[in-house]
């Protein structure tokens, strides 16, 4: 396949909530993007030129980004007969922006290296809003020189890029971050339902929490919106949050670290999935807890 004209060309596989927004940022910055997603029209909607397979993406761009649900999806996209390594050339760079298993990542890194292809794992944080604004935080693992060479790719999408270490280090950092995110979101959701049932003024309570020791990302960035009926749709789903916590448990098990705090978010997001919220934004965990607490909603339903 012929490389798309122009040095500033990027491939992108996975154009969902996050990938689509990042692709749009790249396209708006004047970077030509060749995109693949199984959903018809996804590439064009994000401002990319559509490709028929991951292999075609790799054949048309020397730097390819992936934003996919998990390692079970990443592996065939990289290894499959129509996968990236089937068409990548020595010196190409593959960047996995997914939340994936560090062990799987390290294995894929080795396979790519054998073909002369650089493979970086680059966990992202900040959610859909940061992807929209281009202010994501990237935590990367793999060759530092390879990361530096593609710094221009990250400029439109990220405000912070951190090299965390060898292959797998970026995805390890992402799992640690997402576990803390899950704990704080699940615990804050429970507290807010309890506060509603206790008759407290929730915006006032949030002001108190955010100037007290209970402050966290959920109290400062999520629930001020949720109590007004804005669930910040478009971010990480409840099912993916459960997956991330399970990956965290697997990681710390391999490290020999006891996981004493995983039961809470696993129970909370598992409840949400069982009640039908699994494919909705993870913030809906507060509705799942509210359901079993007697149909409680923490926002004024007249506002949405």
C-alpha positions in Angstrom: 0.0 0.0 0.0 1.2 3.5 -0.7 1.8 5.9 2.2 -0.6 8.8 2.2 1.1 12.0 1.0 2.6 14.3 3.6 4.9 13.7 6.6 2.2 14.7 9.1 0.0 11.6 8.7 -1.3 9.6 11.6 -3.3 6.3 11.6 -6.0 5.8 14.2 -7.8 2.6 15.1 -10.9 2.8 17.3 -12.9 6.0 16.8 -15.4 5.7 19.7 -16.0 8.2 22.6 -12.3 8.9 23.1 -10.7 7.9 19.8 -13.2 9.9 17.8 -12.5 13.1 19.9 -8.8 12.6 19.6 -9.0 12.1 15.9 -11.0 15.3 15.5 -8.3 17.2 17.5 -5.6 15.8 15.2 -7.5 16.6 12.0 -8.3 20.1 13.2 -4.6 20.7 13.8 -3.9 20.0 10.2 -2.7 16.4 10.6 -4.0 14.0 8.0 -5.6 11.0 9.8 -6.4 7.6 8.3 -8.9 5.9 10.5 -10.5 2.5 11.0 -13.5 1.6 13.1 -16.0 -1.2 12.4 -18.9 1.3 12.6 -19.7 2.8 9.1 -19.0 6.5 8.9 -17.1 6.8 12.1 -13.9 7.8 10.4 -15.5 10.5 8.3 -17.5 11.8 11.3 -14.2 12.3 13.2 -12.5 14.1 10.3 -10.4 11.1 9.1 -10.1 9.3 5.8 -11.6 5.8 6.2 -9.6 2.6 5.9 -11.0 -0.9 5.4 -8.8 -2.6 8.0 -6.1 -2.0 10.6 -3.6 -3.3 8.1 -4.6 -0.6 5.6 -4.1 2.0 8.3 -0.6 0.7 9.0 0.1 0.7 5.3 -0.8 4.3 4.9 0.7 5.9 8.1 4.0 5.5 9.8 2.5 6.3 13.2 -0.6 4.5 14.3 -2.7 5.2 17.5 -5.2 2.8 19.0 -8.0 3.5 21.4 -9.8 0.2 22.1 -11.7 -1.3 25.0 -9.2 -3.9 26.3 -6.4 -6.3 25.4 -8.8 -8.9 24.0 -9.6 -6.3 21.3 -6.1 -4.9 21.0 -4.4 -8.2 20.4 -6.1 -9.2 17.1 -5.9 -5.6 15.9 -2.1 -5.9 16.3 -1.5 -9.5 15.5 -4.3 -10.6 13.1 -4.0 -11.3 9.4 -5.5 -7.8 8.7 -3.8 -6.4 11.8 -1.2 -3.6 12.1 1.9 -5.8 12.2 0.8 -7.4 8.9 1.5 -4.1 7.1 3.8 -2.1 9.4 7.3 -1.4 8.3 10.6 -1.2 10.2 10.8 2.1 12.0 7.0 2.5 12.2 5.5 3.4 15.6 2.3 1.9 17.2 0.9 3.7 20.2 -1.7 1.9 22.4 -3.9 4.5 24.1 -6.2 1.8 25.5 -6.5 0.7 29.1 -4.9 -2.7 28.7 -3.2 -5.5 30.6 0.5 -4.6 31.1 1.5 -8.3 30.5 -0.3 -8.4 27.2 1.3 -5.0 26.3 4.8 -6.3 27.0 4.2 -9.4 24.8 3.0 -7.2 21.9 5.9 -4.9 22.4 8.3 -7.9 21.9 6.5 -9.1 18.8 6.6 -5.6 17.3 10.3 -5.2 18.2 11.1 -8.4 16.3 9.6 -6.8 13.2 11.5 -3.5 13.8 8.4 -1.7 14.9 8.3 0.6 18.0 5.4 -0.1 20.3 4.4 2.4 23.0 1.8 1.9 25.6 0.2 5.3 26.5 -2.6 5.3 29.0 -4.7 8.4 28.9 -6.6 10.3 31.7 -9.0 13.2 31.7 -12.1 11.7 30.1 -14.2 12.8 27.2 -14.1 16.5 28.2 -10.2 16.6 28.2 -10.2 14.7 24.9 -12.5 17.3 23.4 -10.3 20.1 24.7 -6.9 18.5 23.9 -5.9 18.5 27.6 -5.4 14.8 28.3 -2.7 13.4 30.5 -0.6 10.7 28.9 1.4 8.1 30.8 3.7 6.3 28.4 5.8 3.1 28.5 8.4 2.0 26.1 11.4 3.6 24.3 11.8 7.2 25.4 13.5 8.2 22.2 10.5 6.8 20.2 8.2 8.8 22.4 10.2 12.0 21.9 10.1 11.5 18.1 6.3 11.5 18.0 5.8 14.4 20.4 4.1 16.3 17.6 1.3 13.7 17.5 0.5 14.4 21.2 0.5 18.2 21.0 -3.1 18.5 19.8 -4.5 16.0 22.3 -2.6 16.2 25.5 -1.5 18.8 28.0 0.8 16.5 29.9 3.0 13.6 28.6 4.9 11.5 31.1 7.4 8.8 30.3 6.8 6.1 33.0 9.5 3.6 32.1 9.8 0.3 30.1 7.1 -1.3 28.1 3.9 -1.8 30.2 4.7 1.0 32.6 2.2 3.3 31.0 -0.6 0.9 31.2 0.4 0.0 34.8 0.2 3.7 35.8 -3.2 3.9 34.0 -4.6 1.0 36.0 -3.4 2.5 39.3 -5.0 5.8 38.4 -8.3 4.2 37.2 -8.6 2.1 40.4 -8.4 5.3 42.5 -11.0 6.8 40.2 -13.3 3.9 40.6 -12.9 3.9 44.4 -13.7 7.6 44.7 -16.6 7.5 42.3 -18.3 4.5 43.9 -17.8 5.8 47.4 -18.9 9.3 46.6 -22.0 8.0 44.8 -22.9 6.1 48.0 -22.4 9.1 50.2 -24.5 11.3 47.9 -27.4 8.9 48.0 -27.1 8.8 51.8 -27.0 12.5 52.0 -30.1 12.9 49.8 -32.0 10.4 52.0 -30.8 12.3 55.1 -32.3 15.5 53.7 -29.0 17.4 53.2 -28.6 20.2 50.6 -26.2 18.4 48.1 -24.5 21.5 46.6 -23.8 22.8 50.1 -22.5 19.3 51.1 -20.2 19.3 48.1 -18.8 22.7 49.0 -18.1 21.3 52.5 -16.5 18.1 51.1 -14.3 20.0 48.7 -12.9 22.1 51.5 -12.5 19.1 53.8 -10.6 15.8 53.9 -13.2 13.9 51.9 -12.4 15.9 48.7 -11.6 13.8 45.6 -12.0 14.0 41.8 -15.6 12.8 42.0 -16.6 15.5 44.6 -14.9 18.3 42.7 -15.4 17.4 39.0 -18.3 15.0 38.7 -21.0 15.5 41.3 -21.3 19.3 41.0 -22.6 18.4 37.5 -24.6 15.3 38.5 -26.6 17.0 41.2 -27.8 19.4 38.5 -28.8 16.4 36.3 -25.8 16.5 34.0 -24.2 13.0 34.1 -21.3 14.2 31.7 -22.4 11.6 29.1 -19.8 10.3 26.7 -17.1 9.1 29.2 -16.0 5.7 30.5 -18.9 3.2 30.8 -19.7 1.3 33.9 -18.8 -2.0 32.2 -15.4 -0.7 31.2 -14.9 0.6 34.8 -15.5 -2.9 36.1 -13.0 -4.2 33.5 -10.4 -1.7 34.7 -10.8 -2.6 38.3 -10.5 -6.3 37.4 -7.3 -5.6 35.5 -6.0 -3.7 38.6 -6.7 -6.7 40.8 -4.9 -9.0 38.3 -1.9 -6.6 38.3 -1.5 -6.3 42.0 -1.9 -10.0 42.4 1.1 -10.6 40.1 3.0 -8.0 42.1 2.2 -9.8 45.4 0.3 -6.8 46.8 -3.0 -7.5 48.6 -6.0 -5.8 47.1 -8.0 -4.8 50.2 -10.1 -2.1 48.6 -11.3 -3.5 45.3 -14.5 -5.1 46.7 -16.3 -1.8 47.0 -16.0 -0.6 43.4 -16.5 -4.1 42.0 -19.7 -4.4 44.0 -20.9 -1.0 43.0 -20.2 -1.2 39.3 -21.3 -4.8 39.2 -24.6 -3.7 40.7 -24.9 -1.0 38.1 -24.3 -3.5 35.3 -26.9 -5.9 36.8 -29.5 -3.1 36.9 -28.9 -2.2 33.2 -26.5 0.7 33.5 -23.4 -1.2 32.2 -23.3 0.6 28.8 -24.0 4.0 30.2 -21.4 6.4 31.7 -19.9 5.1 34.9 -21.3 8.1 36.7 -24.7 6.3 36.6 -23.5 4.1 39.4 -25.2 6.7 41.6 -28.5 5.8 40.1 -27.9 2.1 40.6 -27.2 2.7 44.3 -30.2 5.1 44.4 -32.4 2.3 42.9 -31.7 -0.1 45.7 -32.0 2.7 48.3 -35.7 3.2 47.3 -35.5 5.0 44.0 -33.4 7.9 45.1 -32.0 10.4 42.6 -29.4 12.9 43.7 -30.5 15.6 41.3 -33.6 17.7 41.1 -35.6 15.7 38.5 -37.4 18.8 37.4 -34.0 19.9 36.0 -33.4 16.7 34.0 
